[in-house]
C-alpha cells in the first residue's frame, strides 16, 4: 500500500508502508544517541513531533531494537550501596556481578530502570 507521508506539514512524498517504517526507524535510531530532546530533534529535521512519538512507541511495542544513550559508570567505593534492616523479600543476582535485594515496598519502575542500566554496563 502506498500512502502520503507528511513531514511537519510541508513536505509530502508517496511511499510504501515499508519505506515509511524505515524512514521513521532511521530517524528514531539517529535521535537516540543525539542527546537532543524528541521535540528539538524533530524541529531540526522538520518532522512532525506527534508522528515521531507514535513511531517511537510503535517500535518499542513491537520490540524492535532501539539504541539507548549509555550512562557512564561511576566507581563505587563500597559494594553495599544501601543499608536496610530486615530480610529482603527478593534477591536478584545478575551474572554473578550484581546483587539486588528488594524489599516489600519496592518500586517496580525503579527496579526495571536499575536492571536495564546494569544490563547495559
N, C-alpha and C positions, 0 to 999 in steps of 0.2 A: 504494500500500500504506500502511495506517495502522498505526503502532506506538505503543507507550507510551514516552514519554521520562521517564527517571528522573533528576532533578536532585538530587545529593547525598543520595540515599536517602530523601528525604522527600516531595517534590512530584512528582506524576505527571500527565501530560497525554497525551491521544491526539492525535497529529499525523501528517501525511503525511511522506513522505521529503523532499519539497521544503521543507516547513516546518521539519523537523528540521535540514536542511542550512543553511537561512537562519538559524535560531536560533544554531547554533554559529559560523557565519561572522560573524554580528553580534558575538558575544562575543569572538571572536579579533581582529576589527578594533578593538573597544573596548579590549581588553587591550594591544595593541601599543604605542600611544602613552602608555599609563597610567604607565609606569615601574615597575609592580609586577611581582613575580615571578609566574610562572604559578600557583603554589600560593596566593599571597596573593590574587590576583585571584579565583581560584575560591572561596576561603574567603569573601571579601567578597560574592560574588554567589551563594553557595550552590550551586556547581557541582561536579560530580564531576571530580576532577583527572585521573584516567586517561582519562576520556572527552574532556576538553578537549585533552589531549595527542594523543589519537588523531585528533581532527578537525583539529588544527593540522597534524599530519603528513600527513593525507589531503589537505588543501587545498594544502599545499606540493607534494605528489606530483602533484597534478592541475594544478599551475602556476596556481592561482587567485591573483590578486594579494593580497599581504599588505602592510600598511604596516610600515615599519621605523622605528625611532627614529633621528632624524637626529643624526649626530655633528657637533658644532660644529667648524668648521675652525680651524686654528691657523696663524698666519703663519709662514712658513718663511724664514729669512734666506738660506739657500743653496739653489740648485737641485739641488745634489748632496748628498743625504742620507747616502749610504753610499759609501765608497771601497772598491773591490775591485780587486785585482791580477788581471790576466788578462782575456781577452776573454769577453764574455757568450755563453752558448750560445743565448740567445733575447732579442730586443729587441721589446718591445710598445710601440707608440705609440698613445695614446688621444686622439682629437680634436685632435691637434697640441698638446695642453696638457701631457700627462704622458708620460714615457718610463719604462718599467720594464725594467731589464736583469736577466735571470735567469741564474744560474749553474747548472752541472750538479747541484749538491746542494740545489736549491731545495725548499721545502715547498709542495706543491700546495694545501694547506689555507690557508696564509698568503697565497699568491698570489691565491686566489679571494677571500679577505676584502679584500685590498688593492684588487682590481679592482672589487668591489661597492661599496666605500667611495668610490672615485674616481668611479664612475658616478653616485653619489648626490650629488655635490658640484655 
